[in-house]
Amino acid sequence: MDINKLVIKYNIVIEYNGVKVLDSEIASLLKAIGKKGSILAAARSLGIPYSRAWETIIRIERVFGEPIIVTRRGGSGGGGAELTELAKKLLEIYTVAEKRMPIHLKPSTPVKYVSLEPSIRVAYSHDPLLEVLLGVMEKKGYNVEGLCLGSSRALATLALGETDIACIHLFDPGTKTYNKSFVEKSVLLDKPLHIGGYRRELVFALNPSIEVNDLNTLLKMILEGRIRIVNRNKGSGTRIYFDYVIESFSKKHGITLDKNRIRGYETELYTHLDVAKYIASGKADAGLTLKYAAQLYGLKQIHITWEFYECYTLKSRVDREPIIEFKKLLKKENIVKYINNMPGYRLI
């Protein structure tokens, strides 16, 4: 062994309640986003996969319960991403920590990740069937980068041109419709095109120990804080629909809506499977989730609605081969075989 080839490296790590929220890699990512005004451009400049950049951002935001990145749309620059005051403060603390290190130590060399440019980027709200379809695309030889960001963020990344496809389920209480009004209101780089979708059943999943069988009783108990719920993350289509359901019920029955009384309202999970698992473990009594997830974990269910889960791309990209192939998968004659094997799904 050549002892001269050994290299000693160090890394400043900043934690919040024992959880890492900043190190040299994350600091480099935040600095690059601030400089370039784009998560995609920042990830490319550092050689970090775009999906890894988003996962890092989401993980930190879960810890703090507030955003570190905000996206902006339109304008002379065509949109982009900005650091929030929280992110700027974190970088300020990190910079101070760097300066306090002994001057004879040199920082470790930033890690460079070598990643293949994906054939297709799909940003989506969590959906088990969609993830099956992404797996099918991989088997067909396409390098797929899936970004499970939630409906609002998925649509935002499409608006910024940083993903090829956005799959969403955003309910508009004003029109009582899904997705279309949100897509139309977005300032997109070019015309958005609907390329397919399906319907999925949304239910209140209940721990088997909860003796409730009708929706009105359940909602009344939730509003009165008599049972614990688990919620989805802010910006998710399911969170938006949950708020619509409890607001409509409280208004109809003359009940004062006080979200502080709803036990577990601030408990946020990022996937339907996480929600079902959380309820099955006894950590919560109920939660709004997919029938597929509830059935997978053996939970009681109260039907709520059949929602529209739809995918969009941009007109400028619709003729790309991977998008054509993905669009084929969404056709009724092709997707039906997957739907038939997954409870809680149906064709549009």
RODO-2510 file (C-alpha; in nm, 4 decimals, decimal comma):
residues 348
     n   res          X          Y          Z
     1     m     0,0000     0,0000     0,0000
     2     d     0,1239     0,3485    -0,0910
     3     i     0,0611     0,5489     0,2280
     4     n     0,0939     0,8716     0,0301
     5     k    -0,2293     0,7940    -0,1540
     6     l    -0,4354     0,8147     0,1629
     7     v    -0,6439     1,1333     0,1778
     8     i    -0,8092     1,2736     0,4892
     9     k    -1,1379     1,4532     0,4180
    10     y    -1,3833     1,6298     0,6416
    11     n    -1,7382     1,7461     0,6115
    12     i    -1,9384     1,9969     0,8119
    13     v    -2,2752     1,8498     0,9098
    14     i    -2,5595     2,0604     1,0490
    15     e    -2,8421     1,8798     1,2273
    16     y    -3,1904     1,9778     1,3421
    17     n    -3,3330     1,7696     1,6275
    18     g    -3,0724     1,5057     1,5517
    19     v    -3,1523     1,4890     1,1776
    20     k    -2,8994     1,6018     0,9163
    21     v    -3,0234     1,9012     0,7186
    22     l    -2,7008     2,0336     0,5677
    23     d    -2,3600     1,9090     0,4614
    24     s    -2,1181     2,0040     0,1846
    25     e    -2,3219     1,8306    -0,0875
    26     i    -2,6526     1,9887     0,0182
    27     a    -2,4900     2,3284     0,0645
    28     s    -2,3439     2,3052    -0,2869
    29     l    -2,6888     2,2192    -0,4239
    30     l    -2,8580     2,5141    -0,2514
    31     k    -2,5852     2,7527    -0,3635
    32     a    -2,6170     2,6301    -0,7231
    33     i    -2,9956     2,6707    -0,7172
    34     g    -2,9554     3,0246    -0,5846
    35     k    -2,7025     3,1065    -0,8551
    36     k    -2,8683     2,9382    -1,1533
    37     g    -3,2331     2,9882    -1,0572
    38     s    -3,3203     2,6319    -1,1587
    39     i    -3,3145     2,2979    -0,9781
    40     l    -3,2474     2,1134    -1,3029
    41     a    -2,9588     2,3422    -1,4009
    42     a    -2,8135     2,3199    -1,0500
    43     a    -2,8309     1,9394    -1,0497
    44     r    -2,6651     1,9207    -1,3905
    45     s    -2,3852     2,1556    -1,2891
    46     l    -2,3017     1,9330    -0,9908
    47     g    -2,3490     1,6037    -1,1715
    48     i    -2,6311     1,5143    -0,9303
    49     p    -2,9351     1,3251    -1,0665
    50     y    -3,2378     1,5542    -1,0802
    51     s    -3,4391     1,3043    -0,8756
    52     r    -3,1707     1,3078    -0,6036
    53     a    -3,1844     1,6886    -0,5904
    54     w    -3,5624     1,6826    -0,5408
    55     e    -3,5415     1,4044    -0,2821
    56     t    -3,2901     1,6119    -0,0859
    57     i    -3,5118     1,9205    -0,0956
    58     i    -3,8247     1,7306     0,0077
    59     r    -3,6442     1,5536     0,2925
    60     i    -3,5245     1,8829     0,4419
    61     e    -3,8673     2,0417     0,4023
    62     r    -4,0236     1,7480     0,5877
    63     v    -3,7890     1,8099     0,8802
    64     f    -3,8689     2,1819     0,9071
    65     g    -4,2302     2,1682     0,7905
    66     e    -4,1751     2,4613     0,5555
    67     p    -4,0272     2,5124     0,2062
    68     i    -3,6628     2,5822     0,1302
    69     i    -3,7309     2,6259    -0,2438
    70     v    -4,0095     2,8146    -0,4200
    71     t    -4,0747     2,7995    -0,7919
    72     r    -4,1750     3,0970    -1,0004
    73     r    -4,3493     3,0873    -1,3346
    74     g    -4,3436     3,3074    -1,6394
    75     g    -4,1762     3,6468    -1,6558
    76     s    -3,8917     3,7582    -1,8792
    77     g    -3,6716     3,4782    -1,7505
    78     g    -3,9293     3,2111    -1,8223
    79     g    -3,9629     3,0958    -1,4610
    80     g    -3,7300     2,9122    -1,2282
    81     a    -3,6572     2,8382    -0,8620
    82     e    -3,5536     3,0552    -0,5670
    83     l    -3,4225     2,9919    -0,2172
    84     t    -3,6550     3,0786     0,0699
    85     e    -3,5367     3,2759     0,3700
    86     l    -3,4974     2,9460     0,5576
    87     a    -3,2596     2,8111     0,2917
    88     k    -3,0600     3,1354     0,2938
    89     k    -3,0318     3,1182     0,6729
    90     l    -2,9096     2,7589     0,6564
    91     l    -2,6403     2,8584     0,4063
    92     e    -2,5412     3,1512     0,6264
    93     i    -2,4966     2,9174     0,9247
    94     y    -2,2996     2,6746     0,7086
    95     t    -2,0694     2,9504     0,5820
    96     v    -1,9956     3,0636     0,9375
    97     a    -1,9171     2,7035     1,0340
    98     e    -1,6755     2,6742     0,7394
    99     k    -1,4913     2,9873     0,8462
   100     r    -1,4496     2,8518     1,1977
   101     m    -1,2662     2,5433     1,0749
   102     p    -0,8888     2,5475     1,1321
   103     i    -0,7269     2,7282     0,8417
   104     h    -0,4740     2,4497     0,7827
   105     l    -0,7545     2,2090     0,6901
   106     k    -0,8847     2,2062     0,3376
   107     p    -1,2429     2,1086     0,2580
   108     s    -1,3084     1,7763     0,0948
   109     t    -1,3523     1,7670    -0,2800
   110     p    -1,7203     1,7940    -0,3752
   111     v    -1,8639     1,4621    -0,4885
   112     k    -1,9475     1,4372    -0,8565
   113     y    -2,2174     1,1904    -0,9556
   114     v    -2,2040     1,0293    -1,2962
   115     s    -2,5558     0,9677    -1,4184
   116     l    -2,7068     0,8908    -1,7547
   117     e    -2,9390     1,1580    -1,8897
   118     p    -3,2846     1,0012    -1,8550
   119     s    -3,4890     0,9179    -2,1625
   120     i    -3,7925     1,0644    -1,9889
   121     r    -3,8678     1,2512    -1,6671
   122     v    -4,2076     1,1952    -1,5078
   123     a    -4,3163     1,4070    -1,2109
   124     y    -4,6176     1,2682    -1,0330
   125     s    -4,8428     1,2481    -0,7333
   126     h    -4,7941     0,9150    -0,5614
   127     d    -4,9830     0,6375    -0,7355
   128     p    -4,9065     0,2619    -0,7261
   129     l    -5,0412     0,2012    -1,0777
   130     l    -4,8346     0,4866    -1,2233
   131     e    -4,5229     0,3350    -1,0641
   132     v    -4,6071     0,0019    -1,2289
   133     l    -4,6232     0,1804    -1,5655
   134     l    -4,2864     0,3477    -1,5031
   135     g    -4,1459    -0,0002    -1,4386
   136     v    -4,2880    -0,1172    -1,7701
   137     m    -4,1108     0,1713    -1,9423
   138     e    -3,7834     0,0667    -1,7786
   139     k    -3,8301    -0,2898    -1,9043
   140     k    -3,8784    -0,1488    -2,2542
   141     g    -3,5273    -0,0059    -2,2304
   142     y    -3,6006     0,3560    -2,1393
   143     n    -3,4041     0,5313    -1,8653
   144     v    -3,6919     0,6715    -1,6578
   145     e    -3,6474     0,9322    -1,3875
   146     g    -3,9582     0,9327    -1,1695
   147     l    -4,0133     1,2257    -0,9339
   148     c    -4,2798     1,1638    -0,6691
   149     l    -4,3394     1,5294    -0,5801
   150     g    -4,7150     1,5614    -0,5290
   151     s    -4,9624     1,7064    -0,7785
   152     s    -4,8887     2,0765    -0,7278
   153     r    -4,5139     2,0408    -0,7564
   154     a    -4,5401     1,7972    -1,0452
   155     l    -4,7417     2,0523    -1,2410
   156     a    -4,4951     2,3255    -1,1443
   157     t    -4,1992     2,1271    -1,2810
   158     l    -4,3864     2,0803    -1,6083
   159     a    -4,4596     2,4518    -1,6169
   160     l    -4,0877     2,5185    -1,5798
   161     g    -4,0014     2,2686    -1,8528
   162     e    -3,7937     2,0615    -1,6102
   163     t    -3,9951     1,7431    -1,6595
   164     d    -4,1500     1,5798    -1,9642
   165     i    -4,4733     1,4563    -1,8082
   166     a    -4,6783     1,5528    -1,5027
   167     c    -4,9370     1,3090    -1,3606
   168     i    -5,1793     1,4805    -1,1227
   169     h    -5,5185     1,4679    -0,9470
   170     l    -5,6066     1,8221    -0,8403
   171     f    -5,9696     1,8845    -0,7455
   172     d    -6,1185     2,2306    -0,8058
   173     p    -6,3997     2,2921    -0,5505
   174     g    -6,5314     2,5806    -0,7605
   175     t    -6,5946     2,3787    -1,0780
   176     k    -6,6157     2,0351    -0,9123
   177     t    -6,3711     1,9081    -1,1751
   178     y    -6,0207     1,7645    -1,1739
   179     n    -5,6971     1,9037    -1,3179
   180     k    -5,8159     2,1059    -1,6184
   181     s    -5,8576     2,4412    -1,4405
   182     f    -5,5188     2,4047    -1,2672
   183     v    -5,3453     2,3260    -1,5950
   184     e    -5,5157     2,6165    -1,7713
   185     k    -5,4169     2,8603    -1,4949
   186     s    -5,0532     2,7565    -1,5078
   187     v    -4,8239     2,9827    -1,7091
   188     l    -4,6628     2,7091    -1,9126
   189     l    -4,3740     2,7330    -2,1579
   190     d    -4,5996     2,6061    -2,4323
   191     k    -4,9362     2,4358    -2,4721
   192     p    -5,0061     2,1488    -2,2288
   193     l    -5,1528     1,8335    -2,3815
   194     h    -5,3548     1,5644    -2,2058
   195     i    -5,2060     1,2245    -2,2917
   196     g    -5,4221     0,9888    -2,0876
   197     g    -5,5229     0,8771    -1,7445
   198     y    -5,7602     0,6669    -1,5356
   199     r    -5,9829     0,6838    -1,2303
   200     r    -5,9000     0,5646    -0,8818
   201     e    -6,1126     0,5173    -0,5723
   202     l    -6,0524     0,7425    -0,2754
   203     v    -6,1647     0,6116     0,0635
   204     f    -6,1380     0,6854     0,4310
   205     a    -5,9281     0,3986     0,5622
   206     l    -6,0052     0,2965     0,9205
   207     n    -5,8206     0,0881     1,1728
   208     p    -6,0308    -0,2296     1,2252
   209     s    -6,0751    -0,1339     1,5918
   210     i    -6,2763     0,1780     1,4981
   211     e    -6,6478     0,1006     1,5032
   212     v    -6,7702     0,3535     1,2478
   213     n    -6,9523     0,2535     0,9310
   214     d    -7,0943     0,5743     0,7828
   215     l    -6,9264     0,8887     0,6523
   216     n    -7,1311     1,1458     0,8464
   217     t    -7,0472     0,9883     1,1817
   218     l    -6,6805     0,9637     1,0877
   219     l    -6,6539     1,3284     0,9764
   220     k    -6,8316     1,4484     1,2910
   221     m    -6,5880     1,2513     1,5074
   222     i    -6,2923     1,3934     1,3115
   223     l    -6,4131     1,7526     1,3527
   224     e    -6,4740     1,7000     1,7245
   225     g    -6,1282     1,5500     1,7737
   226     r    -6,2636     1,2160     1,8944
   227     i    -6,0402     1,0097     1,6666
   228     r    -5,6866     1,0562     1,5359
   229     i    -5,6237     1,1038     1,1669
   230     v    -5,3122     1,1023     0,9533
   231     n    -5,2929     1,3587     0,6743
   232     r    -5,1131     1,3921     0,3431
   233     n    -4,8534     1,6608     0,2734
   234     k    -4,9497     2,0165     0,1807
   235     g    -4,9898     2,0621    -0,1958
   236     s    -5,0930     1,7022    -0,2552
   237     g    -5,4200     1,6385    -0,4345
   238     t    -5,5419     1,4174    -0,1494
   239     r    -5,4747     1,6911     0,1080
   240     i    -5,6706     1,9398    -0,1048
   241     y    -5,9632     1,6977    -0,1307
   242     f    -5,9598     1,6221     0,2429
   243     d    -5,9865     1,9936     0,3202
   244     y    -6,2749     2,0206     0,0732
   245     v    -6,4601     1,7290     0,2365
   246     i    -6,4361     1,8583     0,5937
   247     e    -6,5111     2,2187     0,4953
   248     s    -6,8190     2,1133     0,2966
   249     f    -6,9438     1,8904     0,5788
   250     s    -6,8946     2,1519     0,8501
   251     k    -7,0715     2,4169     0,6419
   252     k    -7,3632     2,1883     0,5558
   253     h    -7,4204     2,0855     0,9189
   254     g    -7,3489     2,4215     1,0792
   255     i    -7,0372     2,2992     1,2599
   256     t    -6,7605     2,5495     1,3311
   257     l    -6,4474     2,4299     1,1541
   258     d    -6,1430     2,4481     1,3789
   259     k    -5,8541     2,2524     1,2311
   260     n    -5,6699     2,2792     1,5622
   261     r    -5,9325     2,0431     1,7061
   262     i    -5,8655     1,7799     1,4415
   263     r    -5,6248     1,5368     1,6042
   264     g    -5,3438     1,4463     1,3653
   265     y    -5,4220     1,7142     1,1080
   266     e    -5,0572     1,8250     1,1052
   267     t    -4,9262     1,4674     1,0818
   268     e    -4,8173     1,4499     0,7183
   269     l    -4,7109     1,1487     0,5147
   270     y    -4,6005     1,1532     0,1520
   271     t    -4,7492     0,8369     0,0022
   272     h    -5,0767     0,6454     0,0163
   273     l    -4,8962     0,3324     0,1288
   274     d    -4,7375     0,5244     0,4170
   275     v    -5,0833     0,6419     0,5265
   276     a    -5,2283     0,2900     0,5212
   277     k    -4,9284     0,1454     0,7042
   278     y    -4,9485     0,4206     0,9684
   279     i    -5,3161     0,3420     1,0362
   280     a    -5,2575    -0,0342     1,0377
   281     s    -4,9835     0,0111     1,2990
   282     g    -5,2325     0,1844     1,5321
   283     k    -5,0622     0,5261     1,5171
   284     a    -5,3792     0,6787     1,3694
   285     d    -5,7444     0,5777     1,3512
   286     a    -5,8312     0,7035     1,0037
   287     g    -5,6997     0,8763     0,6947
   288     l    -5,7958     0,9619     0,3389
   289     t    -5,6146     0,7349     0,0958
   290     l    -5,6543     0,5027    -0,2021
   291     k    -5,8717     0,1923    -0,1787
   292     y    -5,5746    -0,0017    -0,3174
   293     a    -5,3557     0,0993    -0,0211
   294     a    -5,6304     0,0435     0,2360
   295     q    -5,7064    -0,3042     0,1041
   296     l    -5,3377    -0,3929     0,0880
   297     y    -5,3108    -0,3328     0,4644
   298     g    -5,6438    -0,4931     0,5554
   299     l    -5,8160    -0,1729     0,6667
   300     k    -6,1857    -0,0931     0,6849
   301     q    -6,3014     0,1501     0,4160
   302     i    -6,5673     0,4134     0,3600
   303     h    -6,6017     0,5147    -0,0060
   304     i    -6,5523     0,8860    -0,0819
   305     t    -6,5171     0,9373    -0,4564
   306     w    -6,3705     0,8188    -0,7860
   307     e    -6,1088     1,0768    -0,8795
   308     f    -5,9397     1,1490    -1,2107
   309     y    -5,5665     1,0799    -1,2246
   310     e    -5,4355     1,2299    -1,5488
   311     c    -5,1057     1,2865    -1,7256
   312     y    -4,9975     1,5908    -1,9277
   313     t    -4,6996     1,6797    -2,1436
   314     l    -4,5960     1,9877    -2,3407
   315     k    -4,6798     2,0278    -2,7081
   316     s    -4,3127     2,0734    -2,7934
   317     r    -4,2316     1,7270    -2,6543
   318     v    -4,5306     1,5179    -2,7557
   319     d    -4,3510     1,3702    -3,0599
   320     r    -4,0559     1,2379    -2,8572
   321     e    -4,0348     0,8579    -2,8765
   322     p    -4,0462     0,7884    -2,4976
   323     i    -4,3529     1,0096    -2,4586
   324     i    -4,5245     0,8386    -2,7519
   325     e    -4,4507     0,5037    -2,5840
   326     f    -4,5812     0,6227    -2,2467
   327     k    -4,8951     0,7574    -2,4127
   328     k    -4,9514     0,4131    -2,5676
   329     l    -4,9361     0,2551    -2,2210
   330     l    -5,2156     0,4876    -2,1075
   331     k    -5,4485     0,3814    -2,3888
   332     k    -5,7513     0,1859    -2,2661
   333     e    -5,6660    -0,1292    -2,4581
   334     n    -5,3190    -0,1408    -2,2984
   335     i    -5,3762    -0,0177    -1,9444
   336     v    -5,6829    -0,2336    -1,8779
   337     k    -5,4709    -0,5421    -1,7994
   338     y    -5,2954    -0,3539    -1,5192
   339     i    -5,6177    -0,2022    -1,3850
   340     n    -5,7824    -0,5463    -1,3694
   341     n    -5,5079    -0,6630    -1,1313
   342     m    -5,5311    -0,3652    -0,8939
   343     p    -5,8440    -0,3023    -0,6843
   344     g    -5,9684     0,0556    -0,6727
   345     y    -5,8894     0,1502    -1,0320
   346     r    -6,1083     0,1854    -1,3402
   347     l    -6,0922     0,3228    -1,6899
   348     i    -6,2089     0,6762    -1,7640
***
